Amino acid sequence: MRQDEQVKEHVENCSALLARRGLHLAFAESATAGALAAVFSQSRDSGDVLKGGVVCYDVCLKEDLLKVPRALIERYTPESMEVTQAMTYQLRDLIAADIHIGVTGLTKPGGSESPEKPVGTMFICLVHRDWELQETRVFKGDGEDIIVQTIVHTCRLLMDKVGG
């Protein structure tokens, strides 16, 4: 993965903070295809923070595994904040954790790409029992660059919210 050191530094710092706070993570990943769970699994504190994740790249997994209603997907598209939020909330039924994180978006042309939703648009939802944070960002670069930026940004969001 490009920008390995930047990703590693953010993930290590984020994992250490979460471990100090006694918080566990679970991921529902579409566009990042498991990259978040993979990098967190390599951190020094992985055993103390990572519960697991679900890769739901294809829309059928969003529907069948995470029970996201087809009507919601049809209305807002598989790459939308509404679907990302639904994925994140449904993940709570599959994996017990303190913080559930959902990510969808567009890392390459196609899908629900439009002038209003260009390639690089990423939807991130973080849910804790006491709070929820949703953010839409448009990152630049190729697919790998977009995923790296999404990982780094997700770590920043977590550290800001958790208090690091």
Secondary structure, DSSP 8 states (H G I E B T S, - for coil): -TTHHHHHHHHHHHHHHHHHHT--EEEEESTTTTHHHHHHHTSTTHHHHEEEEEE--SHHHHHHTT---HHHHHHH-SSSHHHHHHHHHHHTTTS--SEEEEEEE-SSS-TT--SSS-TTEEEEEEEETTEEEEEEEE--SSHHHHHHHHHHHHHHHHHHHHT-
